Amino acid sequence: MIPEPAMIVTKDVGAMTMPIGNTKVAPECEMSILDLRDFAKGQSLNGLLLANLMSAFLSHERCGVHLYRTAAGLTQFPEWQEKYIEFGEQTENHILVLTELTTQLGGNPMYVSPQARMTEFVNTKLMEPLLLDGSVDKLTRELTLLEAVLLAENKCHANWKLLRELAGQLPDSSVKQSIQKAVEQVEDQEDEHVKWAETTWQNTLLVQLATTTTIDQ
């Protein structure tokens, strides 16, 4: 069973952020823009943007674990449940990989960026239809679970592809090597996640479209 994950890390466990607009941050939880600009220092990169993106990528992976846990608990298809559990466990490892990469690049994995907050918001909205128990028929509920996974995994895939492309543009350095190593640990699994979700969604609908009956409601 996949353990209950933290979504966005909180002040209670040492989260940090930077003040935005009228938002006030306790001094011990504040991340300065100057510190964030030093992320991946020496690479002629926009360190602030990269730090914010890495925080958002971590947020998306954390939300992904929660999505898989929810899907595994709701699906009535044993084969799908097995995949949801397997992919959820792999996603937990992706969090560890991103956490290590963030640290190697000179960042703080507990930093919660504005992009991370928006990522959590979008993922929360993605989850809302999954909790409408009793409001729809079985097939619709199962396909909604699967579509949520497909949407989330396409975003995951895009995140890791961006990191791969970024590494390809960097000169040989420890930063480049760290990013490449992280991508190599994760990208094949992300490919599998997207392929499985897309193929399963497509095949399920093709079968239903070719028959006059549907899965029992």
N, C-alpha and C positions, 0 to 999 in steps of 0.2 A: 504494500500500500504506500502510495506517495504521501509523504508528510505534508501537513499544512504549511505552505510557504509564506514568507513575508512578501508583501507586494512592494510598496515603497518603504524603504527603511525609515524609521522614525527617530525623533530626538532621543527617546528612551534607550536606543541601542547605538547612539553615537552619530546619527546622521548629521550632515552639514549641508548648507546651501548658501546662496548669495542673496542679499536683499534685492527685491524687485519692486519698483514703483513705491507703493505705500507699505509694502510688506516689511516688517521688522524682524530681525533675526538676533537671537541672543549671541553675545560676543563669542562664547565658546563653540557655537554652532555655525559661525559665519565663515564662508569661503571668500577670500578677496579675489577681485578680478585679476590682480597682479599675479597671485599664486596660480590661478587657472591658466593664465597666458603662458606660464612656464611648462605646461603639459607637453610632453614629447619635445622637450627643449633641444634646440640646435638643429632642427629639421626644416626650418623656413616654412613652418606650417602655422595655421591659425590655431594656436593651442587652446584658446578659450572655446572655440567652436568644437574642436575635437573632444575636449573634456566634457562638454555638454552632450555631445552625441553619444559618447561612451556611456555616460550616465543613463541616457535614454535607452540605449541598447540593453543595458543591464535591467532596466525597468521592464522592458518588453519580455525578456527571458523570464523574469520573475512572474510576470503575469501569465506567461505561457505555461509555467508549471501549474499554476492555479487552474488555468483552462483545461489542461489535460486531466487534472485530478477531478474536476467537475464532470468532464465528458466521460471519464471512466466510471464515475459513480452513477451517471444517468443512462448510459446506453444499455440497451437490452440485447445487443449483439455481442456474443462472447469474442468473436474474432476482432471486432472493433475495439472492445475493451482491452484486449491484449496489446493492441498497437498503442492505444492511448497511454497505457501504463508504461510500455517500453519507451515511447517517445518522451513521456514526462520525465522519466529517469534520466534520459539523455540530456534533456533540457536543463535538469538540475546540474549536470556536469558542465554544460555550456555557461551557466552562471559562474561556476568556479573558474573556468578558462578566462572569461571576461574580467573577473575580479583580479586574477593574477596579471592579466595584460595591463589593466588599468594601473596596478601598482608598479609594474615594470616601466611604464611610461611616465612615472613620477606623479601619478594622481592618487586620489583618495576614493576607494570604491564606495565609501559611505556618502559621497557627495551626491546630492539630488538636484539635478539641473532643472531649469524651466521646461526643457524638452522632455525630461523624465516625467514631470508632473502631467504634461499633456498626453504623453504616451500612456500613463496609467488611466487617465480619463477616457481615452479612446478605447482602451482594452476593457474598461468597466462597462462601457456602453455595448461593446461586442458581447459581453457575458449576459446582459440583461435578458434577452429572449430565451436563454437556456433555462431560466428559472420559472418560466410560465407553465408549470406543471398542470396538466389537465386542460389546458386551453387549446391544444391542437392534437391532431391524430398522431399515431406512432411514427409513421413515415416522415411526416413534416418535422417532428421533433428530432428524429435521428439525423435527417439531412441538415437541419439547422445546426446541430452539434458539429457535424462534419464540415459545414461551410465556415463556421467560426474558426475551426482548426485550419482550414485551407487559407483563409484570409490572414490569420496570425502567422502562419508559416511562410507565406509569401513575403510578409514584411520581415520576418527573421532572415529569410534567404537574401533579401535585398540588403539588409544590414551587413551580413557577412561578405557579400559580394563587394560592397563599398570598401570594406577593410582590405579585401584582396586587391582591389584596383588601386587603393591608396598605397599599399606596400609596393606595388609594381612601379609606382612613380617615384619612390624614395631612393636616394643613393644608398649604397651598402652601409649599414650601420646596425647598432644593437636594436634601435627602434624598428627598423625594417624587419630584422630577423624575428623579433618578438611578435610582431603582427602576423608575419607569415606562419610562424609556428602555431599561433592560436587558430588561424584560419584552417590550417591543415588538420587540426584536431577536430574541427566541427563541420566543415563544409560538406563532406560526404553524407553525414547524417542529416544535414539540412536538405540536401538534394533528395534524400530518401523520404523525409517527412512530406515535402511538397508533392513528390511523385505519387506517394501512397494516397494522400488526401485527394488529389485531383483525379487519379485513376478510379478510386473507390467511389467518389461522388459521381463521376461520369458513368461508370458501369452500372451503378445502382439505378440511376435515372433511365439509362437505355433499356434495362430490363423492365422497368415499370412502364415505360412508354410503349413497349412491344406487347403488353398484355392488357387485357380488359379488367384485371383485378389488381389490387394493391395489397401491400402488407396490412394485416388485420389492424383495425383501429383499436 
